[in-house]
Amino acid sequence: MKKAPAFSLHLDRFFFPDPTIRSFARSLYEQVKDLPIISPHGHVDPRLFVADEPFANPTELFITPDHYVFRMLHSQGINLDDLGIPHRDGIRPTIDPRNVWQLFAENYYLFRGTPSGVWLNHEFSEVFGIGERLTAESGMRIYDQIDARLRLPEFTPRRLFQKFNIALLSTTDAAFDSLEHHAALRASGWKGNVVPCFRPDSVTNLLDPAWKQNIERLSETVAVFLSRWVPYRQITVCCPHTHTALAMLKRIRCS
């Protein structure tokens, strides 16, 4: 069987094709590319840094938690059960992660020209050192290469945080989040700068099917019965005695 073609990323892939503009863009990039990363909106579960355990496998890292990836595949007729995506009730289909990855590889062409494809290619090449394109034929080879690297100490969450030169990572937290994992992270003594971010969508979007339940959860979290607009507004803007994300931003902040 013919081997997949060699794979490398052009250094100027994000720059405008006009030579003059590209040259200017390159010079600006060179001035900032080594600066620390400040991420104000990161969809990262803080529990990753509390446990600091190796990622389970490539499927659990790249497919299962990324709704942009599995929704693209689903939009093209692929059953979410075949991708091992949990149901709304939390029940998860039992499926071999290698089979999920192979299905992903067979349909990876769908990501051409998409932001997800650009990011995935960058991760494969720059982070994991993959030297061939992901295809149906190369799928299992690439799976095994990534899986082997995930077993190395330098690929644990905290070590990757340091490798990526992240100065600040702000997670995305619901209004009723207890932030217990943030508290545990601070108590652990780890020096990584991970802070919560107040995201009230779940209690401000009345079209959310779970809106009423979310309001009830917020009430329980702040110990205030939210039945009227005024206390609700006060809680979601700022409440000095609450443990919601907004107030905890003042308590669990960088020293």
MIDOSE-1310 file (N, C-alpha, C; in nm, 2 decimals, decimal comma, always signed):
residues 255
mkka	+0,08/-0,12/+0,00/+0,00/+0,00/+0,00/+0,09/+0,12/+0,00; +0,05/+0,22/-0,08/+0,13/+0,34/-0,09/+0,13/+0,42/+0,04; +0,25/+0,46/+0,08/+0,26/+0,54/+0,21/+0,21/+0,68/+0,19; +0,15/+0,74/+0,30/+0,10/+0,88/+0,29/+0,22/+0,97/+0,26
pafs	+0,19/+1,08/+0,19/+0,30/+1,18/+0,16/+0,35/+1,25/+0,28; +0,48/+1,29/+0,27/+0,54/+1,36/+0,38/+0,46/+1,49/+0,42; +0,46/+1,52/+0,54/+0,38/+1,63/+0,59/+0,46/+1,73/+0,67; +0,45/+1,86/+0,62/+0,51/+1,96/+0,69/+0,43/+2,09/+0,68
lhld	+0,44/+2,18/+0,77/+0,37/+2,31/+0,77/+0,45/+2,42/+0,72; +0,40/+2,50/+0,63/+0,47/+2,62/+0,58/+0,48/+2,72/+0,70; +0,60/+2,78/+0,71/+0,62/+2,88/+0,82/+0,53/+3,00/+0,81; +0,50/+3,03/+0,68/+0,42/+3,16/+0,66/+0,27/+3,12/+0,63
rfff	+0,22/+3,01/+0,68/+0,09/+2,96/+0,65/-0,02/+3,06/+0,70; +0,00/+3,14/+0,80/-0,10/+3,22/+0,85/-0,09/+3,37/+0,80; +0,01/+3,39/+0,71/+0,03/+3,53/+0,66/-0,03/+3,55/+0,52; -0,06/+3,68/+0,50/-0,12/+3,72/+0,37/-0,02/+3,68/+0,25
pdpt	-0,07/+3,64/+0,14/+0,02/+3,60/+0,03/+0,10/+3,71/-0,04; +0,05/+3,83/-0,03/+0,13/+3,94/-0,09/+0,27/+3,95/-0,02; +0,38/+3,95/-0,10/+0,51/+3,95/-0,05/+0,54/+4,06/+0,05; +0,50/+4,18/+0,02/+0,53/+4,30/+0,11/+0,46/+4,28/+0,24
irsf	+0,33/+4,25/+0,23/+0,25/+4,23/+0,36/+0,30/+4,11/+0,44; +0,34/+4,01/+0,37/+0,39/+3,89/+0,43/+0,52/+3,92/+0,51; +0,61/+3,99/+0,44/+0,73/+4,03/+0,51/+0,71/+4,11/+0,63; +0,62/+4,20/+0,62/+0,59/+4,29/+0,74/+0,53/+4,20/+0,85
arsl	+0,44/+4,11/+0,81/+0,37/+4,02/+0,91/+0,48/+3,94/+0,98; +0,57/+3,89/+0,90/+0,67/+3,80/+0,96/+0,76/+3,87/+1,06; +0,79/+4,00/+1,03/+0,88/+4,08/+1,12/+0,80/+4,10/+1,25; +0,67/+4,13/+1,24/+0,60/+4,15/+1,36/+0,59/+4,02/+1,45
yeqv	+0,57/+3,91/+1,37/+0,55/+3,78/+1,44/+0,68/+3,75/+1,52; +0,80/+3,77/+1,45/+0,92/+3,74/+1,52/+0,94/+3,82/+1,65; +0,88/+3,93/+1,66/+0,90/+4,01/+1,78/+0,81/+3,96/+1,90; +0,71/+3,89/+1,86/+0,61/+3,85/+1,97/+0,60/+3,69/+1,99
kdlp	+0,66/+3,62/+1,90/+0,63/+3,47/+1,90/+0,68/+3,40/+2,03; +0,78/+3,46/+2,09/+0,84/+3,39/+2,21/+0,79/+3,45/+2,34; +0,69/+3,54/+2,33/+0,64/+3,60/+2,46/+0,55/+3,50/+2,52; +0,53/+3,51/+2,66/+0,44/+3,42/+2,73/+0,30/+3,44/+2,68
iisp	+0,22/+3,33/+2,69/+0,08/+3,33/+2,64/-0,01/+3,37/+2,76; -0,10/+3,46/+2,73/-0,21/+3,50/+2,82/-0,34/+3,46/+2,76; -0,40/+3,36/+2,81/-0,52/+3,30/+2,75/-0,64/+3,34/+2,84; -0,72/+3,44/+2,79/-0,84/+3,49/+2,87/-0,96/+3,40/+2,86
hghv	-0,96/+3,31/+2,77/-1,08/+3,23/+2,74/-1,04/+3,09/+2,70; -1,01/+3,00/+2,80/-0,96/+2,87/+2,76/-1,06/+2,76/+2,81; -1,11/+2,68/+2,72/-1,20/+2,57/+2,75/-1,12/+2,45/+2,81; -1,06/+2,48/+2,92/-0,98/+2,37/+2,98/-1,04/+2,34/+3,12
dprl	-1,06/+2,21/+3,14/-1,11/+2,17/+3,27/-1,00/+2,17/+3,38; -1,01/+2,25/+3,48/-0,91/+2,26/+3,58/-0,87/+2,13/+3,65; -0,96/+2,04/+3,64/-0,93/+1,91/+3,70/-0,81/+1,84/+3,64; -0,78/+1,87/+3,51/-0,67/+1,82/+3,44/-0,54/+1,85/+3,52
fvad	-0,53/+1,98/+3,57/-0,41/+2,02/+3,64/-0,41/+1,97/+3,78; -0,52/+1,95/+3,84/-0,53/+1,90/+3,98/-0,47/+1,75/+3,98; -0,53/+1,67/+3,89/-0,48/+1,53/+3,89/-0,34/+1,51/+3,82; -0,32/+1,59/+3,72/-0,19/+1,59/+3,64/-0,16/+1,45/+3,60
epfa	-0,26/+1,38/+3,55/-0,23/+1,24/+3,50/-0,22/+1,25/+3,35; -0,15/+1,15/+3,29/-0,14/+1,14/+3,14/-0,28/+1,13/+3,08; -0,29/+1,19/+2,96/-0,41/+1,18/+2,88/-0,43/+1,03/+2,84; -0,55/+0,98/+2,84/-0,58/+0,84/+2,82/-0,53/+0,79/+2,69
npte	-0,57/+0,86/+2,58/-0,53/+0,81/+2,45/-0,56/+0,92/+2,35; -0,52/+0,91/+2,22/-0,54/+1,02/+2,13/-0,69/+1,05/+2,11; -0,78/+0,95/+2,11/-0,92/+0,98/+2,09/-0,98/+1,06/+2,20; -0,94/+1,03/+2,33/-0,98/+1,11/+2,44/-0,93/+1,25/+2,44
lfit	-0,82/+1,27/+2,38/-0,76/+1,40/+2,37/-0,81/+1,49/+2,26; -0,83/+1,43/+2,14/-0,86/+1,51/+2,02/-1,00/+1,51/+1,98; -1,08/+1,40/+2,01/-1,21/+1,39/+1,95/-1,32/+1,40/+2,06; -1,32/+1,32/+2,16/-1,43/+1,31/+2,26/-1,46/+1,45/+2,32
pdhy	-1,36/+1,53/+2,36/-1,40/+1,66/+2,43/-1,42/+1,78/+2,33; -1,39/+1,76/+2,20/-1,39/+1,87/+2,11/-1,52/+1,87/+2,02; -1,62/+1,95/+2,06/-1,74/+1,94/+1,99/-1,73/+1,99/+1,85; -1,63/+2,08/+1,82/-1,61/+2,12/+1,68/-1,57/+2,00/+1,59
vfrm	-1,49/+1,91/+1,65/-1,45/+1,79/+1,57/-1,57/+1,69/+1,56; -1,63/+1,65/+1,66/-1,73/+1,55/+1,65/-1,86/+1,60/+1,58; -1,89/+1,73/+1,59/-2,00/+1,79/+1,52/-1,98/+1,80/+1,37; -1,86/+1,82/+1,33/-1,83/+1,82/+1,19/-1,85/+1,68/+1,13
lhsq	-1,80/+1,58/+1,20/-1,82/+1,44/+1,16/-1,97/+1,40/+1,16; -2,04/+1,45/+1,26/-2,18/+1,41/+1,27/-2,26/+1,48/+1,16; -2,22/+1,60/+1,12/-2,29/+1,68/+1,01/-2,28/+1,61/+0,88; -2,18/+1,52/+0,87/-2,16/+1,44/+0,74/-2,22/+1,30/+0,75
ginl	-2,30/+1,28/+0,85/-2,37/+1,15/+0,86/-2,32/+1,05/+0,95; -2,21/+1,08/+1,03/-2,15/+0,98/+1,12/-2,22/+0,99/+1,25; -2,26/+0,87/+1,29/-2,34/+0,85/+1,42/-2,25/+0,89/+1,54; -2,30/+0,97/+1,63/-2,22/+1,01/+1,75/-2,19/+0,89/+1,83
ddlg	-2,27/+0,78/+1,83/-2,24/+0,66/+1,91/-2,11/+0,59/+1,85; -2,09/+0,60/+1,72/-1,97/+0,55/+1,66/-1,85/+0,62/+1,70; -1,87/+0,74/+1,75/-1,75/+0,83/+1,79/-1,74/+0,82/+1,95; -1,82/+0,74/+2,01/-1,81/+0,73/+2,16/-1,85/+0,85/+2,23
iphr	-1,94/+0,94/+2,18/-1,97/+1,06/+2,24/-2,09/+1,03/+2,34; -2,07/+1,08/+2,47/-2,17/+1,06/+2,57/-2,31/+1,11/+2,53; -2,42/+1,05/+2,58/-2,55/+1,10/+2,56/-2,58/+1,21/+2,65; -2,69/+1,28/+2,64/-2,73/+1,39/+2,73/-2,75/+1,34/+2,87
dgir	-2,79/+1,21/+2,89/-2,81/+1,16/+3,02/-2,68/+1,11/+3,08; -2,57/+1,13/+3,01/-2,44/+1,09/+3,06/-2,39/+0,95/+3,02; -2,48/+0,87/+2,97/-2,45/+0,73/+2,93/-2,36/+0,74/+2,81; -2,25/+0,66/+2,81/-2,15/+0,67/+2,70/-2,14/+0,54/+2,63
ptid	-2,15/+0,53/+2,50/-2,14/+0,41/+2,42/-2,00/+0,35/+2,45; -2,00/+0,22/+2,46/-1,87/+0,15/+2,47/-1,81/+0,12/+2,33; -1,70/+0,18/+2,31/-1,64/+0,16/+2,17/-1,49/+0,17/+2,19; -1,42/+0,09/+2,11/-1,27/+0,10/+2,11/-1,22/+0,23/+2,06
prnv	-1,14/+0,30/+2,14/-1,09/+0,43/+2,09/-1,01/+0,43/+1,96; -0,95/+0,31/+1,93/-0,88/+0,30/+1,81/-0,97/+0,30/+1,69; -1,09/+0,24/+1,71/-1,19/+0,24/+1,60/-1,24/+0,38/+1,58; -1,26/+0,45/+1,68/-1,30/+0,59/+1,67/-1,20/+0,67/+1,59
wqlf	-1,07/+0,65/+1,63/-0,97/+0,73/+1,56/-0,96/+0,69/+1,41; -0,98/+0,56/+1,38/-0,97/+0,52/+1,24/-1,08/+0,59/+1,16; -1,20/+0,60/+1,22/-1,31/+0,66/+1,16/-1,28/+0,81/+1,14; -1,22/+0,87/+1,23/-1,18/+1,01/+1,23/-1,08/+1,03/+1,11
aeny	-0,98/+0,94/+1,10/-0,88/+0,95/+1,00/-0,94/+0,93/+0,86; -1,03/+0,84/+0,85/-1,09/+0,82/+0,71/-1,17/+0,94/+0,67; -1,21/+1,02/+0,76/-1,29/+1,14/+0,72/-1,22/+1,27/+0,75; -1,09/+1,26/+0,77/-1,01/+1,38/+0,81/-1,01/+1,49/+0,70
ylfr	-1,03/+1,44/+0,58/-1,03/+1,54/+0,46/-1,14/+1,64/+0,48; -1,25/+1,61/+0,56/-1,36/+1,70/+0,58/-1,31/+1,83/+0,65; -1,19/+1,83/+0,71/-1,14/+1,94/+0,79/-1,05/+2,03/+0,71; -1,04/+2,00/+0,58/-0,95/+2,09/+0,49/-1,02/+2,23/+0,49
gtps	-0,93/+2,33/+0,51/-0,98/+2,47/+0,50/-1,06/+2,52/+0,62; -1,07/+2,44/+0,72/-1,14/+2,48/+0,84/-1,05/+2,52/+0,95; -1,09/+2,61/+1,04/-1,00/+2,64/+1,16/-0,96/+2,52/+1,24; -1,06/+2,43/+1,26/-1,02/+2,30/+1,33/-0,91/+2,23/+1,26
gvwl	-0,92/+2,22/+1,13/-0,81/+2,15/+1,05/-0,68/+2,22/+1,07; -0,68/+2,35/+1,06/-0,55/+2,42/+1,08/-0,49/+2,40/+1,22; -0,58/+2,40/+1,32/-0,53/+2,38/+1,46/-0,48/+2,23/+1,48; -0,56/+2,13/+1,43/-0,52/+1,99/+1,44/-0,39/+1,97/+1,37
nhef	-0,37/+2,02/+1,25/-0,25/+2,00/+1,18/-0,13/+2,06/+1,26; -0,15/+2,17/+1,32/-0,05/+2,24/+1,40/-0,01/+2,15/+1,52; -0,11/+2,09/+1,58/-0,09/+2,00/+1,70/-0,01/+1,88/+1,66; -0,06/+1,82/+1,55/+0,01/+1,69/+1,50/+0,15/+1,72/+1,47
sevf	+0,18/+1,82/+1,40/+0,32/+1,85/+1,35/+0,41/+1,91/+1,46; +0,36/+2,02/+1,52/+0,45/+2,10/+1,61/+0,46/+2,04/+1,75; +0,35/+1,98/+1,80/+0,35/+1,93/+1,93/+0,39/+1,78/+1,94; +0,34/+1,70/+1,84/+0,36/+1,56/+1,85/+0,47/+1,51/+1,74
gige	+0,51/+1,60/+1,66/+0,62/+1,56/+1,56/+0,57/+1,46/+1,46; +0,45/+1,46/+1,42/+0,40/+1,37/+1,32/+0,45/+1,42/+1,18; +0,50/+1,33/+1,10/+0,56/+1,37/+0,97/+0,49/+1,32/+0,85; +0,36/+1,28/+0,87/+0,28/+1,24/+0,75/+0,14/+1,28/+0,77
rlta	+0,06/+1,30/+0,67/-0,08/+1,34/+0,68/-0,16/+1,23/+0,74; -0,26/+1,28/+0,81/-0,36/+1,18/+0,86/-0,46/+1,14/+0,76; -0,46/+1,01/+0,73/-0,54/+0,95/+0,62/-0,59/+0,82/+0,68; -0,68/+0,75/+0,60/-0,73/+0,62/+0,63/-0,61/+0,52/+0,65
esgm	-0,51/+0,54/+0,56/-0,40/+0,45/+0,56/-0,30/+0,47/+0,67; -0,28/+0,60/+0,71/-0,18/+0,64/+0,81/-0,24/+0,64/+0,95; -0,38/+0,63/+0,96/-0,45/+0,65/+1,09/-0,39/+0,58/+1,21; -0,37/+0,45/+1,20/-0,32/+0,37/+1,31/-0,17/+0,40/+1,34
riyd	-0,09/+0,43/+1,24/+0,05/+0,47/+1,27/+0,05/+0,59/+1,35; -0,03/+0,69/+1,31/-0,03/+0,82/+1,38/-0,09/+0,80/+1,52; -0,19/+0,72/+1,53/-0,25/+0,70/+1,67/-0,14/+0,64/+1,76; -0,07/+0,54/+1,71/+0,04/+0,48/+1,80/+0,15/+0,58/+1,83
qida	+0,18/+0,67/+1,74/+0,29/+0,77/+1,76/+0,24/+0,86/+1,87; +0,12/+0,91/+1,86/+0,07/+1,01/+1,96/+0,05/+0,94/+2,09; +0,00/+0,82/+2,09/-0,03/+0,74/+2,21/+0,10/+0,72/+2,29; +0,21/+0,69/+2,22/+0,34/+0,67/+2,28/+0,39/+0,79/+2,35
rlrl	+0,37/+0,91/+2,28/+0,42/+1,03/+2,34/+0,34/+1,07/+2,46; +0,21/+1,04/+2,46/+0,12/+1,07/+2,57/+0,17/+1,00/+2,70; +0,25/+0,89/+2,68/+0,30/+0,82/+2,80/+0,42/+0,88/+2,86; +0,48/+0,98/+2,79/+0,60/+1,04/+2,84/+0,57/+1,14/+2,94
peft	+0,66/+1,16/+3,04/+0,64/+1,26/+3,15/+0,62/+1,40/+3,10; +0,68/+1,44/+2,99/+0,67/+1,57/+2,94/+0,54/+1,60/+2,87; +0,45/+1,50/+2,86/+0,32/+1,53/+2,80/+0,20/+1,52/+2,91; +0,24/+1,54/+3,03/+0,13/+1,55/+3,13/+0,08/+1,70/+3,13
prrl	-0,04/+1,72/+3,18/-0,09/+1,86/+3,17/-0,01/+1,97/+3,22; +0,05/+1,95/+3,34/+0,13/+2,06/+3,40/+0,26/+2,08/+3,32; +0,32/+1,97/+3,27/+0,45/+1,99/+3,19/+0,42/+2,06/+3,06; +0,30/+2,02/+3,00/+0,26/+2,09/+2,87/+0,24/+2,24/+2,90
fqkf	+0,17/+2,27/+3,01/+0,15/+2,41/+3,04/+0,28/+2,49/+3,05; +0,38/+2,43/+3,10/+0,51/+2,50/+3,11/+0,58/+2,50/+2,97; +0,57/+2,39/+2,90/+0,63/+2,39/+2,76/+0,57/+2,50/+2,67; +0,44/+2,52/+2,68/+0,37/+2,62/+2,60/+0,40/+2,76/+2,64
nial	+0,47/+2,78/+2,75/+0,50/+2,91/+2,81/+0,38/+2,99/+2,83; +0,29/+2,93/+2,91/+0,16/+3,00/+2,94/+0,18/+3,08/+3,07; +0,16/+3,21/+3,07/+0,17/+3,29/+3,18/+0,04/+3,30/+3,26; -0,07/+3,29/+3,19/-0,21/+3,29/+3,25/-0,31/+3,21/+3,17
lstt	-0,38/+3,13/+3,23/-0,49/+3,05/+3,17/-0,62/+3,07/+3,24; -0,71/+3,13/+3,18/-0,85/+3,15/+3,24/-0,94/+3,05/+3,19; -0,99/+2,97/+3,28/-1,09/+2,86/+3,24/-1,23/+2,92/+3,22; -1,32/+2,84/+3,17/-1,45/+2,89/+3,14/-1,55/+2,82/+3,24
daaf	-1,61/+2,89/+3,34/-1,68/+2,84/+3,45/-1,82/+2,89/+3,45; -1,92/+2,80/+3,48/-2,06/+2,83/+3,49/-2,08/+2,92/+3,61; -2,19/+3,00/+3,61/-2,22/+3,09/+3,72/-2,23/+3,02/+3,85; -2,28/+2,89/+3,85/-2,30/+2,82/+3,97/-2,19/+2,72/+4,01
dsle	-2,08/+2,74/+3,94/-1,96/+2,65/+3,96/-1,91/+2,67/+4,10; -1,88/+2,57/+4,18/-1,83/+2,58/+4,31/-1,68/+2,62/+4,31; -1,61/+2,59/+4,20/-1,47/+2,62/+4,18/-1,38/+2,54/+4,28; -1,43/+2,42/+4,32/-1,36/+2,34/+4,41/-1,22/+2,29/+4,35
hhaa	-1,22/+2,27/+4,22/-1,10/+2,23/+4,16/-1,00/+2,34/+4,15; -1,04/+2,46/+4,13/-0,95/+2,58/+4,14/-0,89/+2,59/+4,28; -0,98/+2,57/+4,38/-0,93/+2,58/+4,52/-0,83/+2,47/+4,54; -0,85/+2,35/+4,49/-0,76/+2,24/+4,51/-0,63/+2,26/+4,44
lras	-0,64/+2,33/+4,32/-0,52/+2,36/+4,25/-0,43/+2,46/+4,32; -0,49/+2,56/+4,38/-0,42/+2,66/+4,46/-0,36/+2,59/+4,58; -0,43/+2,51/+4,64/-0,38/+2,44/+4,77/-0,27/+2,34/+4,74; -0,26/+2,30/+4,61/-0,15/+2,20/+4,58/-0,01/+2,26/+4,58
gwkg	+0,00/+2,40/+4,57/+0,12/+2,46/+4,56/+0,19/+2,47/+4,43; +0,12/+2,42/+4,32/+0,17/+2,43/+4,19/+0,17/+2,58/+4,15; +0,27/+2,62/+4,08/+0,29/+2,76/+4,04/+0,22/+2,80/+3,91; +0,16/+2,71/+3,84/+0,09/+2,74/+3,72/-0,03/+2,84/+3,75
nvvp	-0,04/+2,94/+3,67/-0,13/+3,05/+3,69/-0,27/+3,02/+3,61; -0,36/+2,95/+3,68/-0,49/+2,91/+3,63/-0,60/+2,98/+3,71; -0,68/+3,06/+3,65/-0,78/+3,13/+3,72/-0,92/+3,11/+3,66; -1,03/+3,12/+3,74/-1,16/+3,10/+3,68/-1,21/+3,22/+3,60
cfrp	-1,31/+3,20/+3,52/-1,37/+3,31/+3,44/-1,52/+3,29/+3,45; -1,59/+3,40/+3,49/-1,73/+3,40/+3,51/-1,80/+3,40/+3,37; -1,88/+3,29/+3,35/-1,96/+3,28/+3,22/-2,10/+3,25/+3,26; -2,19/+3,35/+3,25/-2,33/+3,33/+3,30/-2,43/+3,28/+3,19
dsvt	-2,38/+3,24/+3,08/-2,47/+3,20/+2,97/-2,59/+3,11/+3,02; -2,55/+3,01/+3,10/-2,65/+2,91/+3,14/-2,76/+2,96/+3,23; -2,74/+3,08/+3,29/-2,85/+3,14/+3,37/-2,91/+3,27/+3,31; -2,86/+3,31/+3,20/-2,91/+3,43/+3,13/-2,98/+3,39/+3,00
nlld	-2,96/+3,28/+2,95/-3,02/+3,24/+2,82/-3,15/+3,16/+2,85; -3,26/+3,23/+2,84/-3,39/+3,17/+2,87/-3,43/+3,06/+2,77; -3,36/+3,05/+2,66/-3,39/+2,95/+2,56/-3,32/+2,82/+2,59; -3,23/+2,82/+2,69/-3,16/+2,70/+2,73/-3,27/+2,61/+2,80
pawk	-3,28/+2,48/+2,75/-3,38/+2,39/+2,81/-3,36/+2,37/+2,96; -3,24/+2,39/+3,01/-3,21/+2,36/+3,15/-3,20/+2,49/+3,23; -3,26/+2,60/+3,17/-3,24/+2,73/+3,24/-3,30/+2,73/+3,38; -3,42/+2,67/+3,40/-3,48/+2,67/+3,53/-3,39/+2,59/+3,63
qnie	-3,35/+2,48/+3,59/-3,26/+2,40/+3,68/-3,13/+2,47/+3,71; -3,08/+2,55/+3,61/-2,96/+2,62/+3,63/-2,98/+2,74/+3,73; -3,09/+2,80/+3,73/-3,13/+2,90/+3,82/-3,13/+2,84/+3,96; -3,19/+2,72/+3,97/-3,20/+2,66/+4,10/-3,07/+2,62/+4,15
rlse	-2,98/+2,58/+4,07/-2,84/+2,54/+4,11/-2,77/+2,67/+4,16; -2,79/+2,78/+4,09/-2,73/+2,91/+4,13/-2,78/+2,95/+4,27; -2,91/+2,93/+4,29/-2,97/+2,96/+4,42/-2,91/+2,88/+4,53; -2,89/+2,75/+4,50/-2,82/+2,67/+4,60/-2,68/+2,71/+4,63
tvav	-2,61/+2,75/+4,52/-2,47/+2,78/+4,54/-2,45/+2,91/+4,62; -2,53/+3,01/+4,60/-2,52/+3,13/+4,67/-2,61/+3,15/+4,80; -2,69/+3,04/+4,82/-2,78/+3,04/+4,94/-2,87/+3,16/+4,94; -2,92/+3,19/+4,82/-3,02/+3,30/+4,81/-3,13/+3,25/+4,71
flsr	-3,26/+3,26/+4,75/-3,37/+3,21/+4,67/-3,39/+3,32/+4,56; -3,37/+3,28/+4,44/-3,38/+3,37/+4,32/-3,52/+3,36/+4,26; -3,61/+3,45/+4,31/-3,74/+3,44/+4,25/-3,78/+3,58/+4,19; -3,70/+3,68/+4,21/-3,72/+3,81/+4,15/-3,60/+3,86/+4,07
wvpy	-3,62/+3,96/+3,99/-3,51/+4,01/+3,90/-3,40/+4,07/+3,98; -3,44/+4,15/+4,09/-3,33/+4,23/+4,16/-3,23/+4,14/+4,22; -3,27/+4,04/+4,31/-3,16/+3,96/+4,37/-3,09/+3,88/+4,26; -3,16/+3,84/+4,16/-3,09/+3,76/+4,05/-2,99/+3,85/+3,98
rqit	-3,02/+3,98/+3,96/-2,92/+4,07/+3,89/-2,80/+4,09/+3,99; -2,83/+4,11/+4,11/-2,72/+4,13/+4,21/-2,63/+4,01/+4,22; -2,69/+3,89/+4,21/-2,61/+3,77/+4,22/-2,52/+3,75/+4,10; -2,58/+3,78/+3,98/-2,51/+3,75/+3,86/-2,41/+3,86/+3,83
vccp	-2,42/+3,98/+3,89/-2,32/+4,09/+3,87/-2,21/+4,08/+3,97; -2,25/+4,08/+4,10/-2,15/+4,07/+4,21/-2,22/+4,05/+4,34; -2,18/+3,94/+4,41/-2,24/+3,92/+4,54/-2,12/+3,89/+4,64; -2,10/+3,97/+4,74/-1,98/+3,96/+4,82/-1,97/+3,82/+4,90
htht	-2,08/+3,75/+4,93/-2,07/+3,63/+5,01/-2,08/+3,50/+4,92; -2,09/+3,52/+4,79/-2,11/+3,40/+4,71/-1,99/+3,33/+4,68; -2,00/+3,20/+4,64/-1,89/+3,12/+4,59/-1,89/+3,10/+4,44; -1,97/+3,18/+4,37/-1,98/+3,17/+4,23/-1,85/+3,22/+4,17
alam	-1,83/+3,20/+4,04/-1,70/+3,23/+3,97/-1,67/+3,37/+3,99; -1,76/+3,46/+3,97/-1,73/+3,61/+3,98/-1,66/+3,64/+4,11; -1,73/+3,60/+4,22/-1,67/+3,64/+4,35/-1,54/+3,57/+4,38; -1,53/+3,44/+4,33/-1,41/+3,36/+4,36/-1,29/+3,42/+4,28
lkri	-1,32/+3,49/+4,17/-1,21/+3,56/+4,10/-1,13/+3,65/+4,19; -1,20/+3,70/+4,29/-1,13/+3,79/+4,39/-1,06/+3,71/+4,49; -1,10/+3,59/+4,51/-1,04/+3,51/+4,62/-0,93/+3,41/+4,57; -0,95/+3,36/+4,45/-0,85/+3,27/+4,39/-0,79/+3,34/+4,28
rcs	-0,70/+3,43/+4,31/-0,64/+3,51/+4,21/-0,48/+3,49/+4,22; -0,41/+3,54/+4,12/-0,27/+3,53/+4,13/-0,21/+3,61/+4,24; -0,12/+3,56/+4,31/-0,05/+3,63/+4,41/+0,06/+3,72/+4,36
